[in-house]
Each structure stands twice: as structure tokens, then as C-alpha cells.
Amino acid sequence: MAKTILIFGAGPGISQGIARRFGAEGFVVTLVARKEDHLHQQVAALTEAGIDAHAMYGDVADPNGVRRVIDEHRKERGIPDVVVYNASAAEVRDVLTLNWSTVRTLNEVNIGGALHVAQGILPEYLEQDRGKLFFTGGGQALSPHPEWTALSIGKAGMRNLVQSLVKRVEGSRVHVATVTVCGYVQPSDPRYNPVSIADLYWRLYEQAPGEFEAEVTY
């Protein structure tokens, strides 16, 4: 039976790179996003590349929606071998004019969504004593920018959450980690391109118990 990967926060950048990397290794790929048209485009591109890809609709800010996605995946393709949380939300605004309600709303995705996914999949991973759960972090968590404060807060919060999750699964064969990307991702960048970044996730996937890295800073 083919291994499976479930990717929350599907888009044309990092998530598409991860989907192609794992798909090329024989994984069945399922992409999750809120926007139906964009999601179909992503799945179509993967299918054209010969990858077994599927679409699921869900809002990571809604814990019930996240549970529904995981439950449906379980029924259709089993428990995913790998889950990637790649969703994020941002607003560019000077920190002195930033509205706290905006920060709170964005963090429903940046932190809340990450928590919902972790709570939705880790209990089963721990019960089976296997599974890989990876998160896409950002350099703003380490070096905030005054015009990207909302995202900086969200990425810092998610990084802290992931570190707590790492300690929670300690001693098991469950692997939790974050890839902290410290640059602007675009296909033409020689370093911060989706292909190179996807290789980091594959490296984490290949790590055996005793070798697990909790964070890759790139």
C-alpha cells in the first residue's frame, strides 16, 4: 500500500514543492485549502506530473473542519503517514498602527490551526507509536520585522507550540518538527525555492528514531 501525505495550507509554493517531492517517491498526496479553484489547479498540476493527488476543502481555523478532514482521510486512505502544516496568514502594517483584533484573527490560522491539526492527529500517532508531523515556520519567529509584526507573532507562537509538541511525544517513535524558512520563497531564488525547501522535509521524513531533528533552520 502506498504511503500518504496530508498537506494543510496548499498553495503554489512550499506545499506544491513538498507534494511533488513526496509524490515522486510514490506517496499519495492530499492537499487541503479553503479556495476551491486554486486547490483544483494545484491537484491538476500534480496529476499531470504523474502523482496520485487529491483535494480536500477545510478551514484550519475551524477545529471541527480540521477533524472532518482527518476523519475523511482516515476513511478514504487511512491514517496519513506524514502531515504537514503549511498554512499562514499575514498583514503588512506598521507595528504602531497594527490592530490587535487583526493579530488575533490571523493567529487563528498561524497558531490555532497548527494546534487543531496537532490535536487532531497526534493522539492517533501516539497510539500507533508512529507518524511524522511537520510545520512550516518562518524567520520572523527569530528576527521580527516592524511591518510584519502580526506574522512574526504568529510564527513565534507556532514555533513555541511545536517545541511543546516535541516534548510531548518524547520517547515515542512519533516525529514532530518545524522547518524555519528564513527567506522569501520564490521559484527563481537559488536558495529559497520550493524544490530546495521540499528536500528539507524529505530529509526529516527519512530520519529514524534517535535521529529526529526538532527544527531545521534554513
DALINGI-V921877 format. One record per pair of residues at least 4 apart in sequence whose C-alpha atoms are under 7 Angstrom apart, sorted by the first residue. I is the first residue (numbers start at 1). J is the second residue. D is the distance in Angstrom with one decimal. If there is no record, write none. Layout:
BEGIN
I/J/D
I/J/D
END
This chain:
BEGIN
2/26/6.6
2/27/5.9
2/28/6.5
3/27/5.0
3/28/6.2
3/81/6.1
4/27/5.1
4/28/4.7
4/29/6.0
4/80/5.1
4/81/5.3
4/82/6.5
5/27/6.6
5/28/6.3
5/29/5.2
5/30/6.3
5/80/5.5
5/81/5.9
5/82/4.6
5/83/5.7
6/29/6.3
6/30/4.9
6/31/6.2
6/80/6.2
6/82/6.3
6/83/4.8
6/84/6.3
7/15/6.9
7/30/6.2
7/31/5.0
7/32/6.0
7/83/5.9
7/84/4.8
7/85/6.2
7/86/7.0
8/31/6.3
8/32/4.7
8/33/6.5
8/84/6.1
8/85/5.0
8/86/5.7
8/87/6.1
9/32/5.9
9/33/5.3
9/85/6.6
9/86/4.9
9/87/4.0
10/15/5.4
10/16/7.0
10/31/5.6
10/32/5.7
10/33/5.4
10/39/6.9
11/15/5.8
11/16/6.2
11/42/7.0
12/16/5.3
12/42/6.8
13/17/6.3
13/194/5.7
14/18/6.2
14/194/4.8
14/197/6.9
14/198/6.7
15/19/6.0
15/86/6.6
16/20/6.1
17/21/6.1
17/194/4.7
17/195/5.3
17/198/5.4
18/22/6.1
18/198/4.6
19/23/5.6
19/29/6.2
20/24/5.9
20/46/6.8
21/25/6.7
21/198/6.3
22/26/6.7
22/27/5.5
23/27/4.7
23/28/6.3
23/29/6.4
23/51/5.4
24/51/6.9
28/52/5.2
28/53/6.0
29/52/6.2
29/53/4.6
29/54/6.2
30/53/5.7
30/54/4.6
30/55/5.7
30/56/7.0
31/54/6.3
31/55/5.1
31/56/6.1
32/55/6.2
32/56/4.9
32/57/5.5
32/58/6.2
33/39/6.4
33/56/6.9
33/57/5.3
33/58/5.7
33/59/6.8
34/57/5.5
34/58/5.4
34/59/5.7
35/39/6.2
36/40/6.2
37/41/6.4
38/42/6.4
39/43/6.3
39/55/6.5
40/44/6.0
40/55/6.9
41/45/6.2
42/46/6.5
43/47/6.1
43/53/5.7
43/54/6.2
43/55/6.5
44/48/6.2
45/49/6.5
46/50/6.6
46/51/5.4
46/53/6.3
47/51/5.0
47/52/6.2
47/53/6.1
56/69/6.9
58/65/5.6
58/66/6.5
58/69/6.7
59/65/5.9
59/66/6.9
60/65/6.8
60/66/5.8
60/109/6.2
60/113/4.6
61/108/5.2
61/109/5.2
61/112/6.1
61/113/4.9
62/66/6.4
63/67/6.2
63/116/5.4
64/68/6.1
65/69/6.3
66/70/6.4
66/116/6.6
66/117/6.4
67/71/6.0
67/120/5.9
68/72/6.0
69/73/6.1
70/74/6.1
71/75/6.3
72/76/6.1
73/77/5.5
73/78/6.1
73/79/6.8
74/78/3.9
74/79/4.9
81/131/5.5
81/132/6.4
82/131/6.2
82/132/4.7
82/133/5.9
83/132/6.3
83/133/4.8
83/134/6.3
84/133/5.9
84/134/4.8
84/135/5.7
85/114/6.5
85/134/6.3
85/135/4.7
85/136/6.3
86/135/6.1
86/136/5.1
87/109/6.8
87/110/6.9
88/109/5.9
88/110/5.0
89/106/5.4
89/109/6.3
89/110/6.2
89/151/6.8
90/106/6.5
90/150/6.3
90/151/5.1
91/148/6.8
91/150/6.6
92/147/5.5
92/148/5.3
93/97/6.9
93/98/6.1
93/147/4.9
93/148/6.5
94/98/6.2
94/146/5.8
94/147/4.4
95/146/5.3
95/147/6.0
95/149/6.0
99/103/6.7
100/104/6.2
101/105/6.1
102/106/6.1
103/107/6.1
103/150/5.3
104/108/6.6
106/110/6.3
107/111/5.1
107/112/6.2
107/154/5.6
108/112/4.5
108/113/6.1
109/113/4.7
110/114/6.7
110/154/5.1
110/155/6.5
110/158/6.6
111/115/6.3
111/154/6.0
111/157/6.2
111/158/5.1
112/116/6.2
113/117/6.2
114/118/6.2
114/158/7.0
115/119/6.1
116/120/6.0
117/121/6.2
118/122/5.5
119/123/6.8
121/125/6.3
122/126/5.9
123/127/6.2
124/128/6.2
125/129/5.7
125/130/5.3
125/131/5.4
125/174/6.5
126/130/6.6
126/174/6.6
129/172/6.1
129/173/5.3
129/174/6.0
130/173/5.1
130/174/4.7
131/174/5.0
131/175/6.3
132/174/6.1
132/175/4.8
132/176/6.0
132/205/6.9
133/175/6.2
133/176/4.9
133/177/6.6
134/176/5.7
134/177/5.0
134/178/5.5
135/177/6.4
135/178/4.5
135/179/6.3
136/178/5.7
136/179/5.1
136/180/6.2
137/155/6.0
137/159/6.7
137/178/6.0
137/179/5.5
137/180/4.2
137/181/6.0
138/155/6.0
138/180/4.8
138/181/4.8
138/182/5.8
139/143/6.1
139/180/6.0
139/181/5.6
139/182/3.9
139/183/6.8
140/144/4.6
140/145/6.7
140/152/4.6
140/155/6.6
141/152/5.2
141/153/6.9
141/155/5.0
141/156/4.1
144/149/6.4
144/152/5.3
145/149/5.9
148/152/6.1
149/153/6.1
150/154/6.3
151/155/6.0
152/156/6.0
153/157/6.0
154/158/6.1
155/159/6.0
156/160/6.3
157/161/6.2
158/162/6.1
159/163/6.3
160/164/6.4
161/165/6.3
162/166/6.1
162/177/6.8
162/178/6.9
163/167/6.5
164/168/6.2
165/169/6.4
165/176/6.9
166/170/6.2
166/176/5.5
166/214/6.7
169/174/6.3
173/209/5.7
175/212/6.5
176/214/6.4
177/213/6.6
177/214/4.3
177/215/5.3
178/214/6.4
178/215/4.8
178/216/6.4
179/215/5.8
179/216/4.8
179/217/6.1
180/216/6.0
180/217/4.7
180/218/6.0
181/217/6.3
181/218/5.1
182/218/5.8
183/192/6.1
184/192/6.4
185/192/4.9
185/193/5.4
185/194/6.9
186/192/6.4
186/193/5.1
186/194/7.0
187/193/4.7
187/194/6.3
188/193/6.6
189/193/5.4
191/196/6.7
192/196/6.9
192/197/6.7
193/197/6.3
194/198/5.9
195/199/6.5
198/202/6.5
199/203/6.1
200/204/6.4
201/205/6.2
202/206/6.3
203/207/6.6
207/211/5.6
207/212/5.7
208/212/6.4
END
